[in-house]
């Protein structure tokens, strides 16, 4: 009897255990099969966006001139200093030139003498011509011998004619050339500005010796500034001279300035493979200074862009990933992303339009995990 009772207890225990296992299998199927995770999912969108290529550069002065003296001389008077505004033709400095003033006087006297000699030669020629004509009649009448006519009449007439027509003109031209040279030498002692601008450096003082090896002044025209921007080959044919372009110079203003394209390179640089574009900006108040950094914004153009919510990104060790869903299974994929605004990012590589990505519950995911998705 005890054996039968013990055997029945064992049978009942086995039946109970099988029932519990079956019950658990019904209530929790994940124990019997692979468990899935519920997540939110979104589809990768393809949107039309506008891109605006940007080039950087440094501002340069519109015109710059380094002034030297053409002649060597002692500085007499300096008319300007650093910061002085000058116009083209304004006197900057004069050299002592007393000897040159004297040489101009001598040259002027030589010119007057040459003029006088030319007038006298003309008078002599006319007198000799009258004498020649009168004695030619005597020769024709036989009242004057040929020998006397040739030696005493014809020869002096020829000399007077040559001097009046050619000799004195050469003397006048030589005297005038000497005068011009003296005046030029004197003019070189008066140093003027070739451009409108501001004196940015002064390297000479009164009494010092000026010469062609020393830069006396530097002048910068800041009424306009320019920026040389590098443009990629895909953009260069969209740029033409005369175009109005916004130029941002943060050191001078938070608002962009308006520049005008004045030159477009017709060939790319052999080193950078980019095309140089020259942009000119009006600068009447001189708030733009040479050397400031500038950002040039070119025309916007339409392009397709893949967009996902910012929360779909996973950033690990400086790399950016998303969890993609394929047949209810997730996998981790590296992407190239760019922030568009506070809620969305643009994807430059790694995804396709319409592809599903996980947007919530990312911390519990592993490669190969099955998911149930809730669309957003």
ZALO-948678 format. One record per residue (C-alpha): residue in three letters; x, y, z. Coordinates in nm, 2 decimals, always signed. Example, Ala and Ser with C-alpha at 12.3 -4.5 7.8 and 13.67 -1.06 7.14 Angstrom:
2
SITE  zator    east   north      up
SITE    Ala   +1.23   -0.45   +0.78
SITE    Ser   +1.37   -0.11   +0.71
REM end
This chain:
376
SITE  zator    east   north      up
SITE    Unk   +0.00   +0.00   +0.00
SITE    Unk   +0.28   +0.24   +0.09
SITE    Unk   +0.44   +0.17   -0.24
SITE    Unk   +0.12   +0.25   -0.44
SITE    Unk   +0.06   +0.57   -0.24
SITE    Unk   +0.42   +0.69   -0.31
SITE    Unk   +0.39   +0.61   -0.68
SITE    Unk   +0.06   +0.80   -0.71
SITE    Unk   +0.22   +1.11   -0.54
SITE    Unk   +0.50   +1.10   -0.79
SITE    Unk   +0.26   +1.08   -1.08
SITE    Unk   +0.05   +1.37   -0.95
SITE    Unk   +0.37   +1.58   -0.90
SITE    Unk   +0.48   +1.52   -1.26
SITE    Unk   +0.14   +1.61   -1.40
SITE    Unk   +0.14   +1.93   -1.19
SITE    Unk   +0.48   +2.03   -1.32
SITE    Unk   +0.38   +1.97   -1.68
SITE    Unk   +0.07   +2.18   -1.63
SITE    Unk   +0.27   +2.47   -1.48
SITE    Unk   +0.51   +2.46   -1.78
SITE    Unk   +0.23   +2.46   -2.03
SITE    Unk   +0.06   +2.75   -1.85
SITE    Unk   +0.38   +2.96   -1.85
SITE    Unk   +0.43   +2.88   -2.22
SITE    Unk   +0.08   +3.01   -2.30
SITE    Unk   +0.11   +3.33   -2.09
SITE    Unk   +0.47   +3.42   -2.18
SITE    Unk   +0.55   +3.31   -2.53
SITE    Unk   +0.89   +3.50   -2.51
SITE    Unk   +1.01   +3.22   -2.29
SITE    Unk   +0.95   +2.97   -2.57
SITE    Unk   +1.06   +3.20   -2.85
SITE    Unk   +1.29   +3.51   -2.91
SITE    Unk   +1.16   +3.82   -2.73
SITE    Unk   +1.08   +4.14   -2.93
SITE    Unk   +1.11   +4.51   -2.81
SITE    Unk   +0.85   +4.78   -2.89
SITE    Unk   +1.01   +5.10   -3.03
SITE    Unk   +0.90   +5.41   -3.23
SITE    Unk   +1.01   +5.42   -3.59
SITE    Unk   +1.02   +5.68   -3.86
SITE    Unk   +1.09   +5.68   -4.23
SITE    Unk   +1.38   +5.86   -4.38
SITE    Unk   +1.24   +6.16   -4.57
SITE    Unk   +1.36   +6.31   -4.89
SITE    Unk   +1.30   +6.68   -4.90
SITE    Unk   +1.39   +6.96   -5.14
SITE    Unk   +1.64   +7.20   -4.97
SITE    Unk   +1.84   +7.50   -5.08
SITE    Unk   +2.21   +7.50   -5.04
SITE    Unk   +2.43   +7.81   -5.03
SITE    Unk   +2.80   +7.76   -5.11
SITE    Unk   +3.03   +7.97   -4.90
SITE    Unk   +3.38   +8.09   -4.97
SITE    Unk   +3.62   +8.25   -4.72
SITE    Unk   +3.89   +8.51   -4.78
SITE    Unk   +4.06   +8.82   -4.63
SITE    Unk   +3.99   +9.18   -4.71
SITE    Unk   +4.25   +9.37   -4.91
SITE    Unk   +4.28   +9.74   -4.99
SITE    Unk   +4.14   +9.85   -5.32
SITE    Unk   +4.46  +10.04   -5.40
SITE    Unk   +4.80  +10.05   -5.23
SITE    Unk   +5.10  +10.27   -5.32
SITE    Unk   +5.45  +10.27   -5.17
SITE    Unk   +5.61  +10.61   -5.25
SITE    Unk   +5.98  +10.65   -5.33
SITE    Unk   +6.18  +10.94   -5.46
SITE    Unk   +6.30  +10.93   -5.82
SITE    Unk   +6.60  +11.15   -5.73
SITE    Unk   +6.84  +11.17   -5.44
SITE    Unk   +6.80  +11.48   -5.23
SITE    Unk   +6.77  +11.63   -4.89
SITE    Unk   +6.42  +11.66   -4.75
SITE    Unk   +6.30  +12.01   -4.72
SITE    Unk   +5.93  +12.01   -4.62
SITE    Unk   +5.70  +11.72   -4.53
SITE    Unk   +5.33  +11.80   -4.58
SITE    Unk   +5.16  +11.49   -4.43
SITE    Unk   +5.18  +11.24   -4.14
SITE    Unk   +5.04  +10.90   -4.06
SITE    Unk   +4.66  +10.91   -4.08
SITE    Unk   +4.65  +11.20   -4.32
SITE    Unk   +4.39  +11.17   -4.60
SITE    Unk   +4.52  +11.27   -4.94
SITE    Unk   +4.39  +11.30   -5.29
SITE    Unk   +4.58  +11.21   -5.61
SITE    Unk   +4.82  +11.50   -5.69
SITE    Unk   +4.85  +11.63   -5.34
SITE    Unk   +5.20  +11.72   -5.24
SITE    Unk   +5.35  +11.49   -4.97
SITE    Unk   +5.71  +11.61   -4.95
SITE    Unk   +5.95  +11.85   -5.12
SITE    Unk   +6.33  +11.81   -5.15
SITE    Unk   +6.57  +12.10   -5.14
SITE    Unk   +6.64  +12.20   -5.50
SITE    Unk   +6.81  +12.54   -5.52
SITE    Unk   +7.06  +12.41   -5.78
SITE    Unk   +6.78  +12.27   -5.99
SITE    Unk   +6.60  +12.61   -5.98
SITE    Unk   +6.91  +12.77   -6.11
SITE    Unk   +6.95  +12.51   -6.38
SITE    Unk   +6.59  +12.58   -6.50
SITE    Unk   +6.68  +12.95   -6.52
SITE    Unk   +6.99  +12.88   -6.73
SITE    Unk   +6.79  +12.65   -6.96
SITE    Unk   +6.52  +12.91   -7.00
SITE    Unk   +6.78  +13.17   -7.10
SITE    Unk   +6.93  +12.92   -7.35
SITE    Unk   +6.59  +12.87   -7.51
SITE    Unk   +6.54  +13.25   -7.54
SITE    Unk   +6.88  +13.28   -7.71
SITE    Unk   +6.80  +13.00   -7.95
SITE    Unk   +6.47  +13.17   -8.04
SITE    Unk   +6.66  +13.50   -8.10
SITE    Unk   +6.92  +13.33   -8.32
SITE    Unk   +6.65  +13.17   -8.52
SITE    Unk   +6.48  +13.51   -8.58
SITE    Unk   +6.82  +13.66   -8.68
SITE    Unk   +6.89  +13.37   -8.91
SITE    Unk   +6.56  +13.43   -9.08
SITE    Unk   +6.64  +13.80   -9.12
SITE    Unk   +6.98  +13.72   -9.27
SITE    Unk   +6.83  +13.47   -9.51
SITE    Unk   +6.58  +13.73   -9.64
SITE    Unk   +6.86  +13.99   -9.69
SITE    Unk   +7.08  +13.73   -9.87
SITE    Unk   +6.79  +13.63  -10.09
SITE    Unk   +6.72  +13.99  -10.20
SITE    Unk   +7.09  +14.03  -10.27
SITE    Unk   +7.10  +13.70  -10.46
SITE    Unk   +6.80  +13.80  -10.68
SITE    Unk   +6.94  +14.14  -10.76
SITE    Unk   +7.29  +14.01  -10.85
SITE    Unk   +7.13  +13.73  -11.06
SITE    Unk   +6.99  +13.99  -11.29
SITE    Unk   +7.33  +14.15  -11.32
SITE    Unk   +7.48  +13.81  -11.40
SITE    Unk   +7.22  +13.75  -11.67
SITE    Unk   +7.30  +14.10  -11.82
SITE    Unk   +7.67  +14.03  -11.82
SITE    Unk   +7.75  +14.30  -11.57
SITE    Unk   +7.88  +14.05  -11.32
SITE    Unk   +8.12  +13.77  -11.37
SITE    Unk   +8.02  +13.41  -11.29
SITE    Unk   +8.32  +13.37  -11.05
SITE    Unk   +8.23  +13.68  -10.85
SITE    Unk   +7.86  +13.58  -10.84
SITE    Unk   +7.93  +13.22  -10.72
SITE    Unk   +8.18  +13.32  -10.45
SITE    Unk   +8.04  +13.65  -10.33
SITE    Unk   +7.67  +13.61  -10.38
SITE    Unk   +7.55  +13.25  -10.42
SITE    Unk   +7.77  +13.09  -10.15
SITE    Unk   +7.66  +13.33   -9.87
SITE    Unk   +7.30  +13.29   -9.98
SITE    Unk   +7.32  +12.91   -9.95
SITE    Unk   +7.47  +12.94   -9.60
SITE    Unk   +7.21  +13.18   -9.48
SITE    Unk   +6.93  +12.95   -9.63
SITE    Unk   +7.07  +12.64   -9.46
SITE    Unk   +7.10  +12.81   -9.12
SITE    Unk   +6.75  +12.96   -9.14
SITE    Unk   +6.58  +12.64   -9.25
SITE    Unk   +6.77  +12.38   -9.05
SITE    Unk   +7.05  +12.50   -8.83
SITE    Unk   +6.86  +12.73   -8.59
SITE    Unk   +6.57  +12.48   -8.55
SITE    Unk   +6.81  +12.22   -8.42
SITE    Unk   +6.95  +12.47   -8.17
SITE    Unk   +6.60  +12.56   -8.05
SITE    Unk   +6.50  +12.19   -8.01
SITE    Unk   +6.82  +12.12   -7.81
SITE    Unk   +6.76  +12.42   -7.58
SITE    Unk   +6.40  +12.32   -7.53
SITE    Unk   +6.50  +11.96   -7.45
SITE    Unk   +6.75  +12.09   -7.19
SITE    Unk   +6.48  +12.30   -7.03
SITE    Unk   +6.24  +12.01   -7.01
SITE    Unk   +6.51  +11.80   -6.85
SITE    Unk   +6.57  +12.06   -6.59
SITE    Unk   +6.20  +12.10   -6.52
SITE    Unk   +6.16  +11.73   -6.48
SITE    Unk   +6.45  +11.71   -6.24
SITE    Unk   +6.29  +11.98   -6.03
SITE    Unk   +5.94  +11.82   -6.06
SITE    Unk   +6.10  +11.50   -5.92
SITE    Unk   +6.18  +11.70   -5.60
SITE    Unk   +5.81  +11.76   -5.54
SITE    Unk   +5.67  +11.42   -5.44
SITE    Unk   +5.29  +11.38   -5.48
SITE    Unk   +5.03  +11.11   -5.41
SITE    Unk   +4.94  +10.90   -5.71
SITE    Unk   +4.61  +10.79   -5.55
SITE    Unk   +4.33  +10.89   -5.31
SITE    Unk   +4.38  +10.73   -4.97
SITE    Unk   +4.52  +10.75   -4.62
SITE    Unk   +4.89  +10.76   -4.52
SITE    Unk   +4.95  +10.44   -4.33
SITE    Unk   +5.33  +10.47   -4.29
SITE    Unk   +5.59  +10.75   -4.29
SITE    Unk   +5.96  +10.66   -4.30
SITE    Unk   +6.14  +10.99   -4.35
SITE    Unk   +6.20  +11.32   -4.16
SITE    Unk   +6.30  +11.67   -4.25
SITE    Unk   +6.67  +11.71   -4.33
SITE    Unk   +6.72  +11.34   -4.40
SITE    Unk   +6.83  +11.21   -4.74
SITE    Unk   +6.56  +11.06   -4.97
SITE    Unk   +6.64  +10.82   -5.25
SITE    Unk   +6.49  +10.55   -5.47
SITE    Unk   +6.59  +10.27   -5.22
SITE    Unk   +6.37  +10.40   -4.94
SITE    Unk   +5.99  +10.39   -4.91
SITE    Unk   +5.90  +10.73   -4.79
SITE    Unk   +5.52  +10.68   -4.74
SITE    Unk   +5.26  +10.40   -4.79
SITE    Unk   +4.92  +10.51   -4.90
SITE    Unk   +4.61  +10.29   -4.89
SITE    Unk   +4.28  +10.36   -5.06
SITE    Unk   +4.01  +10.22   -4.82
SITE    Unk   +3.71  +10.38   -4.99
SITE    Unk   +3.66  +10.04   -5.14
SITE    Unk   +3.80   +9.70   -5.03
SITE    Unk   +3.82   +9.37   -5.21
SITE    Unk   +3.81   +9.01   -5.12
SITE    Unk   +3.95   +8.73   -5.33
SITE    Unk   +3.73   +8.42   -5.30
SITE    Unk   +3.80   +8.07   -5.42
SITE    Unk   +3.51   +7.90   -5.60
SITE    Unk   +3.48   +7.53   -5.68
SITE    Unk   +3.44   +7.42   -6.05
SITE    Unk   +3.08   +7.32   -5.99
SITE    Unk   +2.99   +7.68   -5.90
SITE    Unk   +3.21   +7.90   -6.12
SITE    Unk   +2.98   +7.90   -6.43
SITE    Unk   +2.70   +8.04   -6.22
SITE    Unk   +2.90   +8.35   -6.13
SITE    Unk   +2.93   +8.66   -6.36
SITE    Unk   +3.08   +9.00   -6.33
SITE    Unk   +2.84   +9.26   -6.20
SITE    Unk   +2.66   +9.02   -5.97
SITE    Unk   +2.57   +9.15   -5.62
SITE    Unk   +2.69   +8.91   -5.35
SITE    Unk   +2.64   +8.92   -4.97
SITE    Unk   +2.97   +8.93   -4.78
SITE    Unk   +2.98   +8.87   -4.40
SITE    Unk   +3.26   +9.04   -4.21
SITE    Unk   +3.18   +8.96   -3.84
SITE    Unk   +3.46   +9.19   -3.71
SITE    Unk   +3.29   +9.49   -3.86
SITE    Unk   +2.92   +9.42   -3.85
SITE    Unk   +2.66   +9.14   -3.78
SITE    Unk   +2.48   +9.24   -4.10
SITE    Unk   +2.63   +9.13   -4.44
SITE    Unk   +2.78   +9.39   -4.67
SITE    Unk   +2.69   +9.39   -5.04
SITE    Unk   +2.98   +9.32   -5.28
SITE    Unk   +3.01   +9.33   -5.66
SITE    Unk   +3.19   +9.07   -5.86
SITE    Unk   +3.45   +9.26   -6.07
SITE    Unk   +3.67   +8.98   -6.20
SITE    Unk   +3.62   +8.60   -6.26
SITE    Unk   +3.92   +8.38   -6.33
SITE    Unk   +3.90   +8.19   -6.65
SITE    Unk   +4.13   +7.91   -6.53
SITE    Unk   +4.16   +7.72   -6.21
SITE    Unk   +4.47   +7.75   -5.98
SITE    Unk   +4.71   +7.47   -6.05
SITE    Unk   +4.76   +7.42   -5.68
SITE    Unk   +4.41   +7.46   -5.53
SITE    Unk   +4.21   +7.36   -5.84
SITE    Unk   +3.97   +7.64   -5.75
SITE    Unk   +3.88   +7.95   -5.94
SITE    Unk   +3.95   +8.30   -5.80
SITE    Unk   +3.67   +8.56   -5.80
SITE    Unk   +3.74   +8.92   -5.71
SITE    Unk   +3.46   +9.10   -5.52
SITE    Unk   +3.46   +9.48   -5.45
SITE    Unk   +3.28   +9.63   -5.15
SITE    Unk   +3.21  +10.00   -5.09
SITE    Unk   +3.37  +10.12   -4.77
SITE    Unk   +3.29  +10.49   -4.73
SITE    Unk   +3.32  +10.49   -4.35
SITE    Unk   +3.64  +10.28   -4.35
SITE    Unk   +3.49  +10.03   -4.10
SITE    Unk   +3.62   +9.74   -4.32
SITE    Unk   +4.00   +9.70   -4.27
SITE    Unk   +4.25   +9.51   -4.48
SITE    Unk   +4.32   +9.17   -4.32
SITE    Unk   +3.97   +9.11   -4.17
SITE    Unk   +3.82   +8.77   -4.24
SITE    Unk   +3.53   +8.76   -4.48
SITE    Unk   +3.27   +8.50   -4.57
SITE    Unk   +3.11   +8.51   -4.92
SITE    Unk   +2.77   +8.35   -4.97
SITE    Unk   +2.70   +8.25   -5.33
SITE    Unk   +2.36   +8.19   -5.49
SITE    Unk   +2.13   +7.92   -5.34
SITE    Unk   +2.05   +7.62   -5.54
SITE    Unk   +1.79   +7.34   -5.50
SITE    Unk   +1.90   +6.99   -5.40
SITE    Unk   +1.75   +6.68   -5.25
SITE    Unk   +1.83   +6.60   -4.89
SITE    Unk   +1.76   +6.31   -4.66
SITE    Unk   +1.61   +6.41   -4.32
SITE    Unk   +1.55   +6.23   -3.99
SITE    Unk   +1.46   +6.34   -3.64
SITE    Unk   +1.76   +6.44   -3.42
SITE    Unk   +1.66   +6.18   -3.16
SITE    Unk   +1.72   +5.90   -3.40
SITE    Unk   +2.09   +5.96   -3.39
SITE    Unk   +2.33   +5.77   -3.17
SITE    Unk   +2.68   +5.93   -3.11
SITE    Unk   +2.95   +5.71   -2.98
SITE    Unk   +3.32   +5.80   -2.97
SITE    Unk   +3.28   +6.08   -3.22
SITE    Unk   +3.09   +5.87   -3.47
SITE    Unk   +2.73   +5.89   -3.57
SITE    Unk   +2.49   +5.59   -3.60
SITE    Unk   +2.13   +5.51   -3.65
SITE    Unk   +1.93   +5.18   -3.59
SITE    Unk   +1.78   +5.07   -3.92
SITE    Unk   +1.48   +4.82   -3.93
SITE    Unk   +1.47   +4.54   -4.19
SITE    Unk   +1.21   +4.27   -4.16
SITE    Unk   +1.14   +4.37   -3.79
SITE    Unk   +1.51   +4.33   -3.71
SITE    Unk   +1.74   +4.62   -3.62
SITE    Unk   +2.10   +4.68   -3.72
SITE    Unk   +2.34   +4.96   -3.64
SITE    Unk   +2.46   +5.17   -3.93
SITE    Unk   +2.71   +5.45   -3.94
SITE    Unk   +2.59   +5.77   -4.12
SITE    Unk   +2.72   +6.12   -4.20
SITE    Unk   +2.48   +6.38   -4.05
SITE    Unk   +2.45   +6.76   -4.05
SITE    Unk   +2.23   +6.96   -3.81
SITE    Unk   +1.95   +7.14   -3.99
SITE    Unk   +1.76   +7.29   -3.69
SITE    Unk   +1.68   +7.20   -3.33
SITE    Unk   +1.47   +6.89   -3.43
SITE    Unk   +1.60   +6.76   -3.76
SITE    Unk   +1.93   +6.65   -3.91
SITE    Unk   +2.03   +6.60   -4.27
SITE    Unk   +2.19   +6.27   -4.37
SITE    Unk   +2.46   +6.30   -4.63
SITE    Unk   +2.54   +5.93   -4.66
SITE    Unk   +2.45   +5.58   -4.54
SITE    Unk   +2.07   +5.58   -4.58
SITE    Unk   +1.80   +5.57   -4.85
SITE    Unk   +1.47   +5.76   -4.87
SITE    Unk   +1.18   +5.56   -4.72
SITE    Unk   +1.41   +5.34   -4.51
SITE    Unk   +1.28   +5.29   -4.15
SITE    Unk   +1.50   +5.40   -3.85
SITE    Unk   +1.43   +5.37   -3.47
SITE    Unk   +1.35   +5.70   -3.31
SITE    Unk   +1.30   +5.60   -2.94
SITE    Unk   +1.41   +5.32   -2.71
SITE    Unk   +1.76   +5.32   -2.87
SITE    Unk   +1.94   +5.24   -2.54
SITE    Unk   +1.80   +4.88   -2.53
SITE    Unk   +1.89   +4.78   -2.88
SITE    Unk   +2.15   +4.53   -3.01
SITE    Unk   +2.22   +4.41   -3.36
SITE    Unk   +1.98   +4.14   -3.46
SITE    Unk   +1.71   +4.22   -3.20
SITE    Unk   +1.35   +4.19   -3.32
SITE    Unk   +1.13   +4.49   -3.27
SITE    Unk   +0.76   +4.58   -3.28
SITE    Unk   +0.73   +4.93   -3.42
SITE    Unk   +0.50   +5.21   -3.34
SITE    Unk   +0.48   +5.47   -3.63
SITE    Unk   +0.52   +5.83   -3.54
REM end
